[in-house]
Amino acid sequence: MFPIPVSVLTGFLGSGKTTLLNRLIKEPQLADTAVIVNEFGEVSIDHALVERATDGIIELAGGCLCCTVRGELVDTLSDLVERLRDGRIAAMKRIVIETTGLADPAPVLHALMAHPMLVRTLRLDGVVTTVDAVHGARTLDVHPEAVKQVAVADRLVLTKTDLADPAGVADLRAALHSLNPNAKIREASRADDLVSLLACGLYDPETKSVDVQRWLGRAAHDDVHDDHHHHDHGDHHHHHDTSIRTFSLTHPGPIPSAAVEMFVDLLQASYGERLLRMKGIIELSEDPAHPLVLHGVQTILHPPARLPKWPEGTRGTRMILITKDVPEDYVRKLFAALTSRPAVDTPDRAAMTDNPLAIAGLKI
Ligand SMILES: Nc1nc2c(ncn2[C@@H]2O[C@H](COP(=O)(O)OP(=O)(O)OP(=O)(O)O)[C@@H](O)[C@H]2O)c(=O)[nH]1
């Protein structure tokens, strides 16, 4: 039964991790796979979006997998191993951990390679990193986490090549190759043999760049000093990058599609690529029985999808926004106005619809 191979699935915000995971777990050969997804934000959306009828999906709540819930990841894995040992759960062939898009993968890998109990029972079997072909190059320039995710990978999966300009894709491939010459690059649209994507062999930091070895070393250092100086390691940019914020918006009742459209249009027009990620499950007035799933990734709004029914009988609208330099207060007021829940000093939807940009007291 042991050691159980563990795959880490990482990649920047909205780069297609869950989409790939959904394809993977449908493969019959991967039927006995436990999936651990890292939930971000206060409301649960990711769980609803991983398409699996049975359980076997474990959610880690709150924040970034690499820092705040690293302890929780270790606890979850230890607990899983315990339950396997005494037969409380059926044997599994593999564990897949999907990190959040902003996660620095180094501490997660370090935990898997250095934790005394986990190294005996689990075997890190590779890191798969998704890279969005539309935004990838720019994201690598702006977000150091994205560079690390690429650098630690065994396999790089290019997503959204169907939406990208081919010359840009060629440049991106070259950039990826120079960041991580040993990783195989595949296109999600062509990845027919999905199972082989996961089986990478024992994870070997030696084949990675010198930077990766330094990052992993740094993660070890973090462990030793965990209690004392949590936040003073320069590599943890997202802790210090206070301009990046995650917040959620909820509304208990249905929302007209025109209001949803206006909300998303205004946000995208105003903030563009600063709207790093938007993810929502929406109860539409026009069709409340079928949840609408919205995915925004920087400047792109993907075609909305419908779920056949509400997960766990929950209705209403939940949205998660991950933003850079976007005033949360403005977004909240806009959402309140469009959902006809006027906050103090905020006009209602009718007033907004007439002249949405002229909201008293609101500046973009
Ligand atoms: N056209 C196209 N869309 C894709 C592709 N891969 C993913 N998407 C879309 O991109 C959006 C985001 O995909 P997800 O799989 O949720 O991305 P993620 O990396 O899990 O996102 P996070 O929740 O931020 O971690 C969804 O609307 C997907 O349908 C692709 O290869 N082509």
The ligand as a MOL file (V3000), in Angstrom:
LIG
                    3D

  0  0  0     0  0            999 V3000
M  V30 BEGIN CTAB
M  V30 COUNTS 32 34 0 0 0
M  V30 BEGIN ATOM
M  V30 1 N -10.6980 27.8600 -24.1390 0
M  V30 2 C -10.1230 27.1960 -23.1320 0
M  V30 3 N -10.5470 27.4470 -21.8700 0
M  V30 4 C -9.9560 26.7810 -20.8550 0
M  V30 5 C -8.9020 25.8390 -21.0710 0
M  V30 6 N -8.5110 25.3600 -19.8580 0
M  V30 7 C -9.2890 25.9800 -18.9350 0
M  V30 8 N -10.1620 26.8400 -19.5280 0
M  V30 9 C -11.1510 27.7140 -18.8720 0
M  V30 10 O -10.4730 28.5900 -17.9830 0
M  V30 11 C -11.2810 28.8940 -16.8560 0
M  V30 12 C -10.4880 28.6310 -15.5860 0
M  V30 13 O -10.1870 27.2370 -15.5210 0
M  V30 14 P -9.9600 26.4670 -14.1400 0
M  V30 15 O -9.7020 25.0550 -14.4890 0
M  V30 16 O -11.0360 26.7790 -13.1870 0
M  V30 17 O -8.6230 27.1640 -13.6620 0
M  V30 18 P -7.8360 26.9410 -12.2690 0
M  V30 19 O -6.3960 26.9970 -12.5690 0
M  V30 20 O -8.3550 25.7460 -11.5660 0
M  V30 21 O -8.2650 28.2550 -11.5210 0
M  V30 22 P -8.0400 28.6840 -9.9730 0
M  V30 23 O -9.3540 28.4140 -9.3550 0
M  V30 24 O -7.7240 30.1230 -10.0600 0
M  V30 25 O -6.9580 27.9050 -9.4010 0
M  V30 26 C -12.5270 28.0220 -16.9980 0
M  V30 27 O -13.5630 28.8050 -17.5240 0
M  V30 28 C -12.1100 26.9400 -17.9840 0
M  V30 29 O -13.2030 26.4670 -18.7370 0
M  V30 30 C -8.4610 25.5940 -22.4350 0
M  V30 31 O -7.5370 24.8220 -22.7050 0
M  V30 32 N -9.1150 26.3150 -23.3900 0
M  V30 END ATOM
M  V30 BEGIN BOND
M  V30 1 1 1 2
M  V30 2 2 2 3
M  V30 3 1 2 32
M  V30 4 1 3 4
M  V30 5 2 4 5
M  V30 6 1 4 8
M  V30 7 1 5 6
M  V30 8 1 5 30
M  V30 9 2 6 7
M  V30 10 1 7 8
M  V30 11 1 8 9
M  V30 12 1 9 10
M  V30 13 1 9 28
M  V30 14 1 10 11
M  V30 15 1 11 12
M  V30 16 1 11 26
M  V30 17 1 12 13
M  V30 18 1 13 14
M  V30 19 2 14 15
M  V30 20 1 14 16
M  V30 21 1 14 17
M  V30 22 1 17 18
M  V30 23 2 18 19
M  V30 24 1 18 20
M  V30 25 1 18 21
M  V30 26 1 21 22
M  V30 27 2 22 23
M  V30 28 1 22 24
M  V30 29 1 22 25
M  V30 30 1 26 27
M  V30 31 1 26 28
M  V30 32 1 28 29
M  V30 33 2 30 31
M  V30 34 1 30 32
M  V30 END BOND
M  V30 END CTAB
M  END
